[in-house]
Amino acid sequence: MAYDTRKIANSFSLPKRPFLSGVASLVDFSGSYTRYYAKQILDRSDADAIRADWEAVGASLWWAIGQHKENEIEESLSG
């Protein structure tokens, strides 16, 4: 595939500024930072899932086009 699953997984689980995120989570008594961070993760994962689906569709289309061209060449050589 065209995407690196390890890079995607790390971008979801590791905050960009781990120290500041840790401090923010310690003083976040209402839980608003946690909800905001969880929403960001879900939004990014949805976008990445849609992109991955379309990459798979594109790869399948390229494969089908290649198979069709191969079949046309074989038919023209045999017939």
Order of alpha helices (4+ residues) and beta strands (2+ residues): alpha-alpha-alpha
